[in-house]
Amino acid sequence: MELYIKNMVCNRCKMVVKSELEKLGLTIITVDLGKVEIFEENIENQKQKLEKSLQLLGFELLDNKTSRTVERIKNLIIDLVHNQNTKLKINLSQYLSKDLLQDYNTMSHIFSGVEGTTIEHFFIIQKIEKVKELLLYDEFSISQIAHKMQYSDIAHLSNQFKKVTGFTPTAFKNLKNKTRIHIEDL
């Protein structure tokens, strides 16, 4: 049985959800961002306990297809931006369509209706948060960050960064109180 869980956005989230499932005696097959596969086919007896324990930890079981689609799109983008160090070989719409086996226009319409923003804007916001993280670590130059985050050049990164944050990357780096947004709050 597959369970879809909202707000699973990192490896720690996967560990926490796995632990909660194990506490209920469920047999886990796989745990991915936003999706868990368990051996049991019927969990009606445990479902209320699971929902309650997940909710206390900031997660939510998703029951309808629309919510699952939106959450899957978000998780794919988060994973792509924050966890994969490989370059995207195809454009974002092809990447999402290939994984979700859905038409991109349909996904885009669903996502915008639920989230009130476009998939592209969500992707940009995620990239900017990753850029902030890399700037805070101070391990890479802005040029290296632009390359790592697949911007065509520093100017493109700087323009997009300023549109989203109100600061240039250099000005952000020099701020005393640098603020980042939790992934699940984006």
C-alpha positions as CSV (number, residue, x, y, z in Angstrom):
1,M,0.0,0.0,0.0
2,E,1.2,3.5,-0.8
3,L,0.8,6.4,1.6
4,Y,1.3,10.0,0.5
5,I,2.6,12.3,3.2
6,K,2.7,16.1,3.1
7,N,5.7,18.1,4.3
8,M,8.3,15.2,3.9
9,V,11.0,17.4,2.4
10,C,14.3,16.0,3.7
11,N,16.2,12.9,4.8
12,R,15.4,13.7,8.5
13,C,11.7,13.8,7.6
14,K,12.0,10.3,6.0
15,M,13.7,9.0,9.2
16,V,11.0,10.5,11.5
17,V,8.1,9.1,9.4
18,K,9.8,5.7,9.2
19,S,10.2,5.6,12.9
20,E,6.5,6.5,13.4
21,L,5.4,3.7,11.0
22,E,7.6,1.2,12.8
23,K,6.1,2.2,16.2
24,L,2.8,1.2,14.8
25,G,4.2,-2.2,13.7
26,L,3.9,-1.5,10.0
27,T,6.2,-3.2,7.5
28,I,8.0,-0.6,5.4
29,I,9.1,-1.4,1.9
30,T,10.3,2.1,0.8
31,V,10.4,5.6,2.1
32,D,10.8,8.5,-0.3
33,L,10.1,12.2,-0.1
34,G,6.3,12.4,0.3
35,K,5.6,8.8,-0.4
36,V,5.9,5.6,1.7
37,E,5.2,2.1,0.6
38,I,4.2,-0.4,3.2
39,F,3.5,-4.1,3.0
40,E,0.1,-4.0,4.7
41,E,-2.8,-3.4,2.4
42,N,-5.4,-2.3,5.0
43,I,-4.4,0.0,7.9
44,E,-7.8,1.2,8.9
45,N,-7.2,0.1,12.5
46,Q,-3.9,2.1,12.7
47,K,-4.8,5.0,10.4
48,Q,-6.2,7.3,13.0
49,K,-3.1,6.8,15.3
50,L,-0.8,7.3,12.3
51,E,-2.6,10.5,11.3
52,K,-2.4,11.9,14.8
53,S,1.3,11.0,15.3
54,L,2.2,12.5,11.9
55,Q,0.2,15.6,12.6
56,L,2.0,16.2,15.9
57,L,5.3,16.1,13.9
58,G,4.1,18.5,11.2
59,F,3.2,15.9,8.6
60,E,-0.2,15.1,7.0
61,L,-1.6,12.0,5.2
62,L,-2.8,13.0,1.8
63,D,-5.9,11.3,0.6
64,N,-6.9,12.9,-2.7
65,K,-5.1,12.8,-6.0
66,T,-4.8,16.6,-6.4
67,S,-3.0,16.9,-3.1
68,R,-0.8,14.0,-3.9
69,T,0.1,15.5,-7.3
70,V,1.0,18.9,-5.8
71,E,3.0,17.4,-3.0
72,R,4.9,15.1,-5.5
73,I,5.7,18.1,-7.7
74,K,7.0,20.0,-4.7
75,N,9.1,17.1,-3.5
76,L,10.6,16.5,-6.9
77,I,11.7,20.1,-7.1
78,I,13.0,20.2,-3.6
79,D,15.0,17.0,-4.2
80,L,16.3,18.3,-7.5
81,V,17.5,21.6,-6.1
82,H,18.6,20.7,-2.6
83,N,19.8,17.1,-2.8
84,Q,20.9,16.2,-6.3
85,N,24.2,17.6,-7.4
86,T,23.7,16.6,-11.0
87,K,22.7,19.0,-13.7
88,L,19.2,18.8,-15.0
89,K,19.7,17.4,-18.5
90,I,16.1,18.2,-19.7
91,N,13.9,21.1,-18.8
92,L,11.8,21.2,-15.7
93,S,8.5,20.5,-17.4
94,Q,9.9,17.4,-19.1
95,Y,11.5,16.2,-15.8
96,L,8.2,16.5,-13.9
97,S,6.1,15.0,-16.8
98,K,8.5,12.1,-17.1
99,D,8.4,11.3,-13.3
100,L,4.6,11.9,-12.8
101,L,3.5,10.5,-16.2
102,Q,1.2,13.5,-16.6
103,D,0.9,16.3,-19.1
104,Y,2.8,19.4,-17.8
105,N,0.0,21.8,-18.6
106,T,-2.4,19.8,-16.4
107,M,0.1,19.6,-13.6
108,S,0.8,23.3,-13.9
109,H,-2.9,24.1,-13.7
110,I,-3.4,21.9,-10.6
111,F,-0.3,23.2,-8.9
112,S,-1.3,26.9,-9.5
113,G,-4.8,26.3,-8.3
114,V,-3.7,24.7,-5.0
115,E,-0.6,26.7,-4.2
116,G,-1.5,30.1,-5.7
117,T,1.8,30.2,-7.5
118,T,3.4,28.6,-10.6
119,I,5.6,25.6,-10.7
120,E,8.3,27.8,-12.2
121,H,8.1,30.4,-9.4
122,F,8.3,27.6,-6.8
123,F,11.4,26.2,-8.6
124,I,13.0,29.7,-8.5
125,I,12.3,30.2,-4.8
126,Q,13.9,26.8,-4.1
127,K,17.0,27.7,-6.1
128,I,17.3,31.1,-4.3
129,E,17.1,29.4,-0.9
130,K,19.8,27.0,-2.0
131,V,21.9,30.0,-3.2
132,K,21.4,31.6,0.2
133,E,22.6,28.4,1.9
134,L,25.7,28.3,-0.3
135,L,26.4,32.0,0.3
136,L,26.2,31.4,4.1
137,Y,28.6,28.4,3.9
138,D,31.1,30.7,2.2
139,E,32.8,27.8,0.4
140,F,32.1,28.9,-3.2
141,S,32.4,32.2,-5.1
142,I,29.3,33.7,-6.6
143,S,30.5,32.6,-10.0
144,Q,30.9,29.0,-8.8
145,I,27.4,29.1,-7.2
146,A,25.9,30.4,-10.4
147,H,27.5,27.5,-12.3
148,K,26.5,25.0,-9.6
149,M,22.9,26.2,-9.7
150,Q,22.8,26.2,-13.5
151,Y,22.5,29.9,-14.1
152,S,23.7,31.1,-17.4
153,D,25.9,33.7,-15.7
154,I,26.4,35.7,-12.6
155,A,24.2,38.5,-13.9
156,H,21.3,36.1,-14.3
157,L,21.7,34.8,-10.8
158,S,22.1,38.3,-9.3
159,N,19.0,39.6,-11.1
160,Q,16.8,36.6,-10.0
161,F,18.3,36.8,-6.4
162,K,17.5,40.5,-6.1
163,K,13.9,40.0,-7.5
164,V,13.2,37.4,-4.8
165,T,15.1,38.7,-1.8
166,G,15.5,42.4,-2.5
167,F,19.3,42.0,-2.2
168,T,22.2,41.2,-4.5
169,P,24.0,38.1,-3.5
170,T,27.0,40.2,-2.3
171,A,24.7,42.4,-0.2
172,F,23.0,39.3,1.3
173,K,26.4,37.8,2.1
174,N,27.4,40.9,4.0
175,L,24.1,41.1,6.1
176,K,24.5,40.6,9.8
177,N,21.2,38.9,10.2
178,K,20.9,36.5,7.2
179,T,17.5,34.8,7.1
180,R,16.6,31.6,5.3
181,I,13.2,30.0,5.0
182,H,12.6,26.4,6.0
183,I,11.9,24.3,2.9
184,E,8.5,23.2,4.2
185,D,7.5,26.9,4.6
186,L,8.2,27.8,0.9
